[in-house]
Amino acid sequence: MKDWIKNLEKKSFGSGKFSQSYQDELLEIIFSNIKPKNNKPYCVEFGFNSKDLLSGSGANVSYLIIKKKWNSLLLDGEYENSRINLHKHFLTSQNISSLFRQYNVPKEPEYVSIDVDSTDLWLFESVVKDYRAMLFSVEYNANYPLEAAITFPNNPNEYWQGDRGYGASLRALNMVAMKYGYSLLWVVPFLDAFFIRSDLIDDGTKQICFPFKKWKQATGYPCHRPIKDESRLNIFINYETYINTNGDIIKSKKEAFNICKEYLTTNGFLGDLKLIINKIVIKTYIFLKIEKWVPKLLIDILKKLYRKHFIINIKK
């Protein structure tokens, strides 16, 4: 394992100026240690979930665009803004690669960030088949335990309903990454998994990244309100079963049901309390972040609260 990767474990990450947690600080470290391929480095983010680079809860690519002057493509289902190359599209696994071609994304972009709260795994798989980005980050669903390989269905008619039924588990995403030659480099707890192209960090040693079990503490943690309608549990897919049965949807859903019932529907008193506090902190943070008069110290305190296990997920 390269020294700079080992040192990530020793790093005391602060709070990013542009991203919702320390993603921009992590990106600075990564791209200080792997050389960009393109003369003008290129990044992509979808869904962007904001109308500009500085609003919302914080985009992963804002730092690269504003401070590093990277070229970029931003895609979202609701917003568009030609000034920042943000385009409005309903994204599916069937159209994402064609959209990359339409907007002339290079075949080897430096960084692609994926966060759509639903079909993240399927979009990731579609892109990674055709584009060899140096680095991907994909939002993962922290509700699932480390060993679970569960994902939202590849169905454009289904959508996230603000509950625990979003995206894919860390293991399911890691299965896709490994299949296409990527390694799990780092996890920003409860938010993003960062996958780096394995050939970029291959130093000839057996272990080029941390063991997968390292990320156990970043999984199996309640984020968002539980699913109330248990019939909705029938839509989720066990990705491991899906792969092993050559895409048998019925078996894949059956294998996912009990796991989803255990981790997506229960809450308890402490879970309810955490969610209430989380909502208060989120609303306070979003308001104060855009107010110029607010002392930086107060913003930093709120940011640190986000990174504690008691505060679940600042993004939603």
N, C-alpha and C positions, 0 to 999 in steps of 0.2 A: 504494500500500500504506500502510495506517495506521501511524503511528509506533510504536505499542505492539507491532505485529506485527514490524516491522523490529528492534525492540529485543530480541526473543526470541533472535535470533541472537547478540547481544552478552552475553546473560545467562549468568552462571556459576551453573548450577543446583546447589543443595545436595542433601541427601537428605531426602525427605519423612518426616514423623513417622508418618503412618498408611499411606501407600501404599508399594509395594515399591521404587519408585524415586522420581523427583521429580514424579509425577503431581499430588499435592495442591498443590505449589508452582505448577505450571503452571495448575491450575484456579483458584487464587487470582488469578493475573494475568489470566486470561481473563475471569472474572466481575467483576473490578474495572473492566473496559473495555467490557463489554456488559451492559446493564441487564436483569436478570431480568424476565420477563413476568408471572409469577404473583405474587400478593400474598405467598404463602408459596412460595418456590422449591421445585421438585420434581426429584428425581433417581431414576434406576432403575439397578440393576446386576443382570446375569445372565451366566453362573453365578457366584454369590457365593462358593462353595467354602469356606465356613466357617460355624460355628454362631453366631458373634457378631462384633461390629464390630472387635475388637482382636486376634483370633487369626488364624492362617494367615499367608500371605506378605504380606498387605496389600491391602485393597480400595480401589479408586479413590474410592468415595463416602464412606468413613468420615470423612474430614476435613469434608466438607460436612454430614454428619449430626451429628457430635459438636460441631464448633466453630461451624458456621454455622446449626445447628438447622433444616436443610432437611427437608421432608417427603420420604418415600422409599418405594420398593417394591424388595424384594430377592427374587430368584428363583434357585433352585438345584435340581439334580436329586437331591441327597442330603440336604441340611440344611433344617430349618425351625425357626423361633423367633418366636412371635407377638409377643414383647416388642419386636422390632426390625422387625416387618412382613416377616419372611423366610418365604417359602412354598415348599414342595417341589412341583415339577412337572417332568415330562420335557418339555423345550422343543423344539418343532419350528417350522418356518416356517409350518405350517398353524394352530398354536394360539397363537402368541405374541401376535398382535393381540387375540384374544379374551380372553387373560389380562390384557392391559392394560385392556381394557374392564371385565372382572370386578372388578379392583382399583381402578377409577376413576382411572386415570392421566390427567392433563389432556392435551388434544390437542397442546399445545405445552409439554412438559416442558423444563426448562432443560438437563438433561444425562442421557444414556443411555450406560451402559458395558456393552460386550458382550465376554465372554470365556468361551467354552464348549469351546475346543480342537478343534472339529470343524466344525459347520455355521454358523460365525460369519457368513459372507457372506450366507447365505440368511436367517438371522434378521435381520440388518441390513437387507436388502432388504425383507423383510416389514414391519418396523416403520416404515421410512422412507417407505413408501407411504402409511401411515395417520396417522403422528404426526410433527409438524414440530418435533422437538427443536431447541433452539438449538445444541446441541453433542452429537456422538456420539464415543465412543472405541471402537475395535475392536482386539482383539489381532490382530496379523498374523504370518505365518510368515516369519521372517527368513532361512530357508534359501534361498528363491528369489531369483534376481537381480532387479534393478529392473525389467527389461523383461518379466518373466514374469507372465502373468495366470492363475494356477492356483488352484483351490479344492478343498476337500474336497467330496464329493458331497452332494447334498440328499437323504440317505437315512438315516432314523432307525435303520436296522439296522446301520449302520457306526458305529464309535466310535474315538476316539484310543487308540492302544496304547502310549503313552509314547515314541514315536519321532519322527522328523522329519515324519511325515505328519499334520499338524494344520492346522486353519484355512485361511486364504487368504493369497495373496501381497499385498503392498502395492498393486501395480498393479490387481489384480482388485478390491480394496476401493475403490480410488480411482475405478474405472469406475462402480461402483454409486453412490458419493457424487456424482459429477459429473452422473449421469443425473437425480438428484433435487434438484439445486440446492445441493450442498454442496461446500466446498473443503477440501483437505488443509492444515490449519493448521500442524500440528507432528507430529513422530514422536519418541516416547521409544524410543531404539534397542533393538531386539530384543523390544519389549514391545507398545506401543500406538500406533495411528495416531489422531490427533484431527482430526475433520471438523467444520467450523463451517458453519452456514447462510450461504450466500454473501451474501444480502441484508443480513446484519448487519454485514458488513465492507466492503461495496461503497462505495468512495469516489470512483467515477467514473474511476479509473485503469485502465490495461490489465492490470496485474499486481497483484492484491489479496492473493496469497499467494506464497510462495517457489516457484520453478520445481520441478517434480517431480524433476528430475535431482539436486537438492540432497540427496536422501535415498539416493543410491547406496551410501554407506558404511554405511547401516543395513540393507542387504540383502546376500544372497549369503554369509551367514555361518553356519557350522554350529552349529545348536542341537539338543541332544538326540542320542541314539544313532541311527545310521543304520538304515534299514529293511533287514532281513535277507531277508525273503521277497519276491522281486521280483514275484511274482504280485499282491501287494497294490498295486503301482503302477498296476494297471489300473482302480482305482476313481476316481482323481483326474480332474478336469475342467479343460480349458482354457476359461476363462470367456469369453475373447474369441471363440473359435470357437463356443461355445455361443450367444452373442448373435448372431453373424453368420450362423448357420445356423438361426436360430429354434428353438433348443433341441435340436439333433441330438446326443444323448448319445453315440452311437457315435463320431462324428467328433470330438467334444470330448475324449473319453477318449484316442483315438488321438493327437491333437495334444499331449496333456499327457504322454504316456508317456516320451518321450526326455528331456524337461526334468526330470521327476521322477527318472528313473534317474540323471541326472548329479548332481543336487543333494540327493537324499534318501537315496542308498545308499552314497556314498563317504565315507571318513573319514580314513584315514591315521594315522601315528603321532602327529603333533602334535594332530590332532583328538581322538584317544583321550585324550591327556594332558590336554587342555583340559577334556574332559568329566569326567574323574576329579577334577581340581581343583575344577571347578564344583560337583560333588556334595558334596565336603567343605565348601566354603564355604557352600553352601545349608543343609546340616544344622547347621553351626555357627551361622549367622545365625539360623535359626528357633529354635534352643534359647536362644541368648543374648538374643534380642529379648524373650522372655517372662519372663526372669529379672530381678528388680528390682535385684539386687546388682551387675549388670554395669555397669562404667563406660561412660558415654555415648561417650567417646572411642573405645573399642573397637568399639562399634556403628557409629559413623561411619566408621571405617576399613574395616570390612567392607562397608558400604554403598557406599563409594567403589570398592572392588574390583569390585562388581557392574557399575559403570558403565564399567569398562575393557573394551576389546574382548577381552582374554584371558579374562575371566569371561563366560560366554555369556548365560545367562538365569536369573534368580533365581526365576522363578515356579514352575517345574515341580518 
